[in-house]
Amino acid sequence: MSVQDEALAGMVSNAFMQDKRVSGQAIAARVVDGDVFLKGIVDTEEQKALAVMIVHGVAGVRHVNGDELRVREGME
């Protein structure tokens, strides 16, 4: 992981912590050349969409992939 990707991963993580709608959710972000791959479990489809939207708002993010972000069974 490059220094830029490490910095971007930190900014994404911070953005999640700052937004109480998704803070505390089990979301991991992997960054490769400015592309962010989200993995983890959230409670609702809205939180999944919100997580992707939050990452899109982080400066320097080229692309967001939320395919590995799952909604917890029985929560919807």
C-alpha positions in Angstrom: 0.0 0.0 0.0 1.4 3.4 -1.0 1.7 6.3 1.4 -1.2 8.0 -0.5 -3.4 4.9 -0.2 -2.6 4.7 3.5 -3.5 8.4 4.0 -6.7 7.8 2.0 -7.6 4.8 4.1 -7.2 6.9 7.2 -9.4 9.6 5.8 -12.1 7.1 4.9 -12.0 5.6 8.4 -12.2 9.0 9.9 -15.2 9.9 7.7 -17.0 6.8 9.0 -16.3 7.6 12.6 -17.6 11.2 12.1 -20.9 10.1 10.7 -23.1 8.7 13.5 -25.3 6.9 11.0 -22.5 4.4 10.2 -20.0 4.8 13.1 -19.8 1.6 15.0 -20.6 -0.6 12.0 -18.1 -3.3 11.0 -16.8 -1.7 7.8 -13.3 -2.1 6.6 -11.8 -0.1 3.7 -8.9 -1.3 1.5 -7.4 1.3 -0.8 -5.5 0.4 -4.0 -4.4 3.3 -6.2 -7.2 5.5 -5.0 -9.9 2.8 -5.5 -11.7 2.0 -2.2 -13.0 -1.5 -1.6 -15.5 -1.8 1.3 -16.0 -5.0 3.2 -18.0 -5.8 6.3 -21.5 -5.9 7.7 -24.0 -3.1 8.3 -27.6 -3.2 9.7 -29.6 -1.9 6.8 -29.5 -1.3 3.0 -29.6 2.5 3.8 -26.3 2.2 5.8 -24.7 0.3 2.9 -25.7 3.0 0.4 -24.6 5.7 2.9 -21.2 4.1 3.4 -20.6 4.2 -0.3 -21.8 7.8 -0.5 -19.5 8.9 2.4 -16.5 7.4 0.7 -17.3 9.1 -2.6 -17.2 12.4 -0.7 -13.6 11.8 0.5 -11.1 13.8 -1.6 -8.8 11.7 -3.6 -11.1 8.7 -4.0 -11.3 7.5 -7.6 -13.8 4.7 -7.3 -15.8 2.9 -4.6 -16.6 -0.8 -4.6 -19.2 -1.9 -2.0 -19.8 -5.4 -3.4 -18.4 -7.0 -0.2 -20.5 -4.9 2.1 -23.3 -7.1 3.5 -26.5 -6.3 5.3 -26.9 -8.2 8.5 -29.4 -11.1 8.2 -32.9 -10.4 9.7 -32.3 -6.6 10.1 -34.4 -5.5 7.1 
